Amino acid sequence: MKKITVGLLACWFALQGLAAEELNWQTDLPKAQEQAKKEGKLILMDFTGSDWCPWCIKLHNEVFSKPEFADYAKKNLVLVIVDFPRTKPQSDELKKANDALQRKFKIEGYPTVIVTDAAGKKVGDLGYEPGGPKPFIEKLAKLKS
């Protein structure tokens, strides 16, 4: 019985991760803006320290990796990750672009989520808060309207 339960739990967790893996997190804001214009979507930029920031990791694990967020994002958002890792390699070009975005949006801490329209006009910002994808999606929906 324990083996069946463990197997079912493993399958459930694997399925939970599949939806988030399907999300396309871009690193090129101009390309993301082109896509957002074509598709009539907002842009969500996740300013993160993906390999060292505990709250960034919590935001990813509790919101961005969940199927509810993936479903909402696919219909409403173009996703851009603006990462400032300590151990993951990045090209000099990407580091320079990320630094420029950090200055432009006056990012002072991580995680910070900036939402813009397709033209790059900021419509709001968010950060980590407990509660999973539902309250996060509710705030995004308010920014969209």
VONUTI-538725 format. One record per residue: residue number from 1; residue in one letter; x, y, z of N, C-alpha, C, O in turn. Coordinates in steps of 0.05 Angstrom, whole numbers. Example, Ala and Ser with C-alpha at 12.3 -4.5 7.8 and 13.67 -1.06 7.14 Angstrom:
VONUTI-538725
> 1/A/264/-114/156/246/-90/156/264/-66/156/285/-66/169
> 2/S/257/-45/142/273/-21/143/258/1/157/268/23/161
//
This chain:
VONUTI-538725
> 1/M/16/-24/0/0/0/0/17/25/0/11/45/-14
> 2/K/39/24/16/57/47/17/69/53/-10/72/76/-18
> 3/K/77/32/-25/89/35/-51/70/48/-70/78/65/-87
> 4/I/45/40/-69/24/52/-87/21/82/-80/20/98/-99
> 5/T/19/88/-55/16/116/-47/40/133/-56/37/155/-66
> 6/V/64/122/-51/88/137/-59/89/140/-89/96/161/-99
> 7/G/81/119/-104/81/121/-133/61/142/-143/67/157/-161
> 8/L/37/142/-131/17/162/-139/26/190/-133/22/208/-149
> 9/L/39/194/-110/49/220/-103/71/229/-122/71/252/-130
> 10/A/88/211/-129/110/218/-148/98/226/-175/107/245/-187
> 11/C/78/211/-184/65/219/-210/51/246/-208/53/262/-226
> 12/W/38/251/-185/25/277/-182/45/300/-183/40/320/-196
> 13/F/67/297/-168/87/318/-168/100/321/-196/106/344/-204
> 14/A/104/300/-210/115/302/-237/96/317/-255/104/333/-271
> 15/L/70/311/-253/50/325/-270/49/354/-262/44/371/-280
> 16/Q/52/361/-237/51/389/-228/74/405/-242/70/428/-249
> 17/G/97/392/-245/120/406/-257/118/408/-287/131/426/-299
> 18/L/103/391/-300/102/392/-330/90/418/-340/101/428/-360
> 19/A/69/428/-328/57/453/-338/77/476/-337/78/492/-356
> 20/A/92/478/-316/111/500/-314/134/497/-334/145/517/-344
> 21/E/142/472/-339/164/467/-358/156/477/-386/173/484/-402
> 22/E/130/476/-392/121/485/-418/122/515/-422/120/525/-444
> 23/L/124/530/-400/125/559/-402/150/568/-416/172/556/-412
> 24/N/148/588/-432/171/598/-447/180/624/-433/169/646/-438
> 25/W/201/623/-417/213/646/-404/234/657/-423/254/644/-427
> 26/Q/229/681/-433/248/693/-451/268/711/-436/264/717/-412
> 27/T/290/718/-449/310/736/-437/314/761/-454/329/779/-446
> 28/D/300/762/-477/303/785/-495/278/801/-495/257/794/-507
> 29/L/278/824/-480/255/841/-477/244/851/-504/219/850/-508
> 30/P/260/861/-522/249/870/-548/233/849/-563/212/854/-574
> 31/K/243/824/-563/228/802/-575/203/796/-560/182/791/-573
> 32/A/204/798/-534/180/794/-518/159/815/-524/135/809/-525
> 33/Q/168/840/-528/149/862/-534/136/857/-561/112/862/-564
> 34/E/151/848/-581/140/841/-607/118/820/-604/96/822/-616
> 35/Q/124/799/-589/105/778/-585/80/788/-570/57/781/-578
> 36/A/84/805/-550/61/815/-535/43/833/-552/19/832/-550
> 37/K/55/848/-570/39/864/-589/23/847/-607/-1/851/-611
> 38/K/35/826/-618/21/808/-636/-2/793/-622/-23/789/-634
> 39/E/3/785/-597/-17/768/-583/-35/784/-564/-53/772/-552
> 40/G/-31/810/-561/-47/826/-544/-44/818/-514/-64/817/-500
> 41/K/-20/814/-506/-14/805/-479/2/825/-464/15/843/-476
> 42/L/2/823/-437/20/838/-420/47/823/-418/48/799/-424
> 43/I/67/838/-410/94/826/-405/99/824/-375/95/844/-361
> 44/L/106/801/-365/114/797/-338/144/793/-337/154/773/-348
> 45/M/158/811/-323/187/808/-320/193/800/-291/185/814/-272
> 46/D/206/778/-288/214/768/-262/243/775/-257/261/762/-268
> 47/F/248/795/-240/275/802/-232/282/784/-208/270/785/-187
> 48/T/302/767/-212/307/745/-194/337/740/-190/353/746/-207
> 49/G/343/728/-168/369/716/-164/363/686/-161/362/675/-139
> 50/S/360/673/-184/348/646/-185/364/625/-170/352/604/-162
> 51/D/389/629/-166/405/607/-153/415/615/-125/431/600/-113
> 52/W/405/637/-114/414/644/-88/393/658/-70/396/658/-46
> 53/C/373/670/-82/353/685/-67/330/667/-57/315/657/-73
> 54/P/328/664/-31/307/646/-20/279/653/-28/262/636/-34
> 55/W/272/679/-28/245/688/-35/239/684/-64/217/679/-72
> 56/C/260/687/-81/257/682/-110/251/653/-115/234/646/-131
> 57/I/265/636/-101/261/607/-104/233/599/-94/220/583/-107
> 58/K/224/611/-72/197/606/-62/176/615/-83/157/601/-88
> 59/L/180/639/-95/161/649/-115/160/629/-138/138/623/-148
> 60/H/183/620/-147/183/600/-169/169/575/-161/151/565/-176
> 61/N/176/564/-138/164/538/-129/135/540/-122/120/521/-128
> 62/E/126/562/-110/99/564/-101/79/577/-121/55/574/-118
> 63/V/90/591/-141/72/605/-160/79/597/-189/63/584/-202
> 64/F/103/604/-198/110/601/-226/110/572/-235/106/566/-259
> 65/S/115/553/-217/117/525/-225/90/510/-224/88/486/-229
> 66/K/69/524/-217/43/512/-213/26/513/-239/28/532/-254
> 67/P/10/492/-244/-6/491/-268/-26/515/-270/-32/524/-292
> 68/E/-37/524/-248/-55/547/-249/-42/571/-260/-54/586/-276
> 69/F/-17/576/-252/-3/599/-263/4/595/-292/1/613/-308
> 70/A/12/571/-299/19/565/-327/-5/569/-345/-2/581/-366
> 71/D/-28/560/-336/-52/564/-352/-58/594/-356/-64/602/-379
> 72/Y/-57/609/-335/-62/638/-337/-41/651/-355/-48/668/-372
> 73/A/-16/645/-350/6/658/-365/4/652/-395/8/671/-411
> 74/K/-2/628/-403/-3/621/-431/-25/638/-445/-21/644/-469
> 75/K/-46/645/-432/-68/660/-444/-64/690/-442/-75/705/-459
> 76/N/-48/700/-423/-48/728/-417/-21/742/-416/-20/767/-416
> 77/L/1/727/-415/27/739/-410/48/730/-429/47/708/-439
> 78/V/68/747/-433/93/740/-445/113/742/-421/115/763/-409
> 79/L/127/720/-416/144/719/-392/173/725/-399/184/715/-419
> 80/V/186/742/-383/214/749/-386/228/745/-359/218/756/-339
> 81/I/249/730/-359/265/727/-334/289/746/-336/304/745/-356
> 82/V/293/762/-315/315/780/-314/331/770/-289/326/778/-266
> 83/D/350/753/-295/363/738/-274/391/749/-266/406/759/-284
> 84/F/397/749/-241/422/758/-230/434/735/-213/436/738/-189
> 85/P/442/713/-226/452/690/-212/480/694/-201/495/712/-211
> 86/R/488/678/-182/515/679/-172/532/657/-183/556/660/-186
> 87/T/520/634/-190/536/611/-200/529/603/-228/545/590/-242
> 88/K/505/609/-238/497/602/-265/512/620/-285/513/644/-281
> 89/P/523/608/-306/536/625/-326/517/641/-343/495/632/-349
> 90/Q/525/666/-350/509/683/-368/529/697/-387/552/702/-379
> 91/S/519/703/-411/536/717/-429/539/746/-420/523/756/-405
> 92/D/561/759/-428/565/787/-421/542/804/-432/534/824/-419
> 93/E/533/797/-456/510/812/-468/485/811/-451/472/831/-447
> 94/L/479/787/-441/455/784/-424/458/798/-398/440/811/-388
> 95/K/482/797/-386/487/812/-361/483/842/-365/471/855/-348
> 96/K/493/852/-387/491/880/-393/461/888/-397/452/908/-387
> 97/A/446/872/-411/418/877/-416/402/876/-389/385/893/-384
> 98/N/408/856/-372/395/854/-347/401/878/-328/384/888/-315
> 99/D/426/887/-328/434/910/-312/419/935/-322/410/951/-306
> 100/A/416/938/-348/402/961/-359/372/960/-350/361/981/-343
> 101/L/360/937/-350/332/935/-342/329/940/-312/310/952/-303
> 102/Q/349/931/-296/348/936/-268/349/966/-262/335/976/-244
> 103/R/366/980/-276/368/1009/-273/342/1023/-282/332/1041/-269
> 104/K/332/1015/-305/309/1027/-317/284/1025/-298/270/1045/-294
> 105/F/281/1002/-286/257/998/-269/264/1002/-239/247/997/-222
> 106/K/288/1012/-234/296/1018/-206/291/995/-187/279/998/-165
> 107/I/301/972/-194/298/948/-178/317/949/-154/341/952/-158
> 108/E/306/947/-130/322/949/-106/324/922/-91/340/920/-72
> 109/G/308/903/-98/308/877/-84/296/856/-101/283/861/-121
> 110/Y/301/831/-92/291/808/-107/273/791/-88/279/790/-64
> 111/P/253/778/-99/243/781/-126/226/806/-129/212/814/-111
> 112/T/228/817/-152/210/839/-160/198/831/-187/213/823/-206
> 113/V/172/832/-190/159/825/-214/147/851/-225/130/864/-213
> 114/I/155/858/-249/145/882/-263/127/873/-285/134/855/-301
> 115/V/104/886/-288/85/880/-309/83/905/-327/79/927/-317
> 116/T/87/901/-353/85/924/-372/66/916/-394/59/893/-398
> 117/D/58/937/-408/43/932/-433/64/926/-455/88/926/-450
> 118/A/54/920/-479/72/913/-501/91/935/-509/113/930/-519
> 119/A/84/960/-503/101/983/-510/122/987/-489/140/1004/-492
> 120/G/121/973/-466/141/976/-445/132/994/-423/148/1000/-404
> 121/K/107/1004/-423/97/1021/-402/90/1004/-378/74/985/-380
> 122/K/101/1011/-355/96/996/-330/67/999/-322/56/1021/-320
> 123/V/54/976/-317/26/977/-307/24/967/-278/3/970/-266
> 124/G/46/956/-268/45/948/-240/69/931/-232/86/924/-249
> 125/D/71/926/-206/93/908/-196/82/891/-174/63/898/-160
> 126/L/96/868/-171/88/849/-150/114/837/-139/136/843/-148
> 127/G/111/822/-118/133/807/-106/123/781/-95/101/773/-101
> 128/Y/139/769/-79/130/744/-66/111/750/-44/114/769/-29
> 129/E/90/734/-43/73/733/-20/61/705/-18/58/692/-38
> 130/P/56/696/6/47/669/9/19/665/-2/4/684/-6
> 131/G/12/640/-7/-15/634/-16/-17/621/-43/-38/613/-52
> 132/G/6/617/-55/6/603/-81/-3/620/-104/-3/644/-103
> 133/P/-11/606/-126/-17/621/-151/-42/637/-150/-44/658/-164
> 134/K/-62/629/-134/-88/643/-135/-86/673/-129/-96/689/-146
> 135/P/-75/681/-106/-74/710/-101/-56/725/-121/-61/748/-127
> 136/F/-35/711/-130/-17/724/-150/-32/729/-176/-30/751/-187
> 137/I/-47/709/-185/-63/712/-210/-84/733/-207/-89/748/-225
> 138/E/-97/735/-183/-117/755/-179/-105/783/-181/-118/801/-193
> 139/K/-81/787/-171/-68/813/-174/-61/819/-203/-64/842/-212
> 140/L/-52/799/-217/-46/802/-246/-71/810/-261/-70/827/-279
> 141/A/-93/797/-255/-118/802/-269/-127/831/-264/-138/843/-283
> 142/K/-123/841/-240/-130/869/-234/-112/888/-251/-122/909/-260
> 143/L/-87/881/-255/-69/898/-271/-78/898/-300/-75/918/-314
> 144/K/-89/876/-309/-97/873/-337/-121/891/-343/-124/901/-366
> 145/S/-138/894/-324/-163/909/-329/-160/939/-327/-180/954/-331
//
